[in-house]
Amino acid sequence: MQLRQMAVALLFNEQQEILFLQKKTEATFLSGHLVPVGGHLEEQEISDPQKACLREIAEETGLTSHSINDLSLRYIIHRVKENREIRIQYVFIGRVVVGSRILESDEGRLMWVNGSALNQYPVTASTREVIAHYLETGIHNKQLYTGTMHSVLGEPAIQWAILQDWEGQVIE
C-alpha cells in the first residue's frame, strides 16, 4: 500500500469563521468543494508536517507564520482508500491575526465560513467530522486527537481518541 500524507489548517478569524478554499469547478480533485487550506507533504517535509502546513498556507493565502497565532497540531486522521492507499492527514488549528492581508490563490476562491453553516456547502466527510468534533469538544482543551475513518450504516464517520504518551502516566 502507498502512504499519502497531507497537512491542512483550520484558520479562524475574530468572528470564529474558518478560512476555506473553494476549489475551481474545473479542478480534477474535489471540484467546487470547500477545503481547508493545505495540501500534500513534500518528501523533505515528511518529518515536519507543520513546515508543510505553513508552506501551503503561504502558497494558498499569502499568510506567513507571523500572521497566524497559536498554530498547533490538534488532529491526526487515518484512512484507507480503496485498499491501495493509507492516508494520514495532519490538521492544525490557528488564528489569523486581525488585519492580516489574505491574497487570492489560483487554486480557487478563499472564503470565510461559519462552522455551523457547513451543511450549505460541498465539504468532505473528514473535514465535516473534524470541525464538528472541534466545535463540540476540541475547542475546550488543547488535546491532540487521533481518528480513524470508518463507515457507520454506510455513512462516513471518525472514531476519536486522545493521542498521548502513556509513559509516566499513573495507571490505576
C-alpha positions in Angstrom: 0.0 0.0 0.0 1.1 3.5 -0.7 1.3 6.2 2.0 -0.1 9.7 1.3 0.3 12.4 3.9 -1.4 15.8 4.0 -1.3 18.8 6.3 -4.2 21.3 6.5 -5.1 24.2 8.7 -8.4 25.3 10.1 -7.7 29.0 10.4 -10.2 31.1 12.4 -10.8 34.8 12.3 -12.1 37.1 15.2 -15.7 36.1 14.3 -14.8 32.4 14.7 -15.3 31.8 11.0 -13.0 29.3 9.2 -11.0 30.2 6.1 -11.7 27.7 3.3 -10.5 27.4 -0.3 -13.3 26.7 -2.7 -11.8 24.6 -5.4 -12.3 25.7 -9.0 -15.1 23.9 -10.9 -12.6 22.7 -13.4 -10.3 21.2 -10.8 -9.7 17.5 -11.2 -9.9 16.8 -7.5 -12.8 17.9 -5.3 -14.1 20.3 -7.9 -16.2 23.1 -6.3 -15.7 21.7 -2.8 -14.7 23.8 0.2 -11.4 22.5 1.6 -9.2 23.7 4.4 -6.0 25.4 3.4 -3.3 22.9 2.9 -2.0 20.0 0.8 0.4 17.2 0.4 3.7 16.9 2.3 6.8 17.1 0.1 9.5 14.5 0.6 11.7 16.8 2.7 8.7 17.6 4.9 7.7 14.1 5.9 9.1 14.5 9.4 7.8 18.1 9.8 4.1 18.4 8.8 3.9 21.9 10.4 6.5 23.1 7.9 4.4 21.7 5.1 1.3 23.3 6.5 2.9 26.7 6.7 4.2 26.4 3.1 0.7 25.5 1.9 -0.8 28.4 3.9 1.6 30.8 2.3 1.1 29.4 -1.2 -2.7 29.5 -1.0 -3.4 32.6 1.1 -0.2 34.7 1.3 -0.3 34.4 5.1 3.0 33.8 6.8 3.7 32.4 10.3 3.7 36.0 11.6 0.1 36.3 10.5 -1.1 33.3 12.4 -1.3 32.8 16.2 -1.3 29.5 18.1 -0.9 27.2 15.1 -0.9 23.8 16.7 -1.4 20.2 15.6 -4.7 19.1 17.0 -5.9 16.2 14.9 -4.4 13.3 13.0 -6.8 11.3 10.8 -6.1 7.9 9.3 -7.9 6.4 6.4 -7.6 3.5 4.0 -8.6 4.5 0.4 -9.7 1.6 -1.9 -7.4 -0.8 -0.1 -4.5 0.7 -2.0 -3.5 3.7 -0.1 -3.2 4.8 3.6 -3.9 8.5 4.0 -2.7 10.4 7.0 -4.0 14.0 7.4 -2.5 16.3 10.0 -4.9 19.1 11.0 -3.6 22.2 12.5 -5.7 24.9 14.2 -4.7 28.5 14.3 -6.0 32.1 14.5 -5.4 34.7 11.8 -4.0 37.9 13.2 -6.6 40.8 12.9 -5.8 43.0 10.0 -3.7 40.3 8.1 -3.9 40.6 4.3 -5.1 37.5 2.5 -4.2 37.0 -1.1 -6.3 35.1 -3.6 -5.0 31.8 -4.9 -5.0 30.5 -8.4 -6.3 27.2 -6.9 -9.7 28.6 -6.1 -11.6 31.3 -4.1 -10.9 31.9 -0.5 -13.9 32.4 1.8 -14.7 32.7 5.5 -17.4 30.3 6.6 -19.1 29.8 10.0 -18.6 26.2 11.1 -22.2 25.7 11.8 -23.1 26.6 8.2 -21.0 23.9 6.5 -24.1 21.9 5.6 -24.8 24.5 2.9 -21.6 23.7 1.1 -19.9 20.6 -0.5 -17.3 19.6 2.1 -15.5 16.3 2.5 -16.6 13.9 5.3 -13.3 14.2 7.1 -13.5 18.0 7.1 -17.1 17.9 8.4 -16.2 15.4 11.1 -13.1 17.3 12.3 -14.9 20.6 12.5 -17.9 19.1 14.3 -15.6 17.5 16.9 -13.5 20.6 17.3 -16.6 22.9 17.9 -18.1 20.4 20.3 -15.1 19.1 22.2 -11.7 20.2 20.9 -12.3 23.9 21.4 -12.4 23.4 25.1 -9.0 21.9 25.5 -5.5 21.6 24.0 -5.6 17.8 23.5 -4.2 16.1 20.4 -6.8 13.8 18.9 -6.3 10.9 16.5 -9.1 9.4 14.5 -9.8 6.6 12.1 -12.3 6.9 9.3 -14.8 4.1 9.0 -18.4 3.5 8.0 -21.5 3.6 10.2 -24.5 2.3 8.4 -23.0 3.3 5.1 -22.1 6.8 6.3 -18.6 8.1 6.9 -17.6 8.6 10.5 -14.4 9.1 12.6 -13.7 7.3 15.8 -11.8 9.7 18.1 -9.2 9.1 20.8 -6.8 11.3 22.6 -3.2 10.7 21.5 -0.9 10.9 24.4 2.3 9.4 25.8 1.4 6.6 28.1 4.9 6.5 29.7 4.9 8.4 33.0 1.1 8.2 33.3 -0.4 6.9 36.5 -2.4 3.8 35.7 -4.8 2.7 38.5 
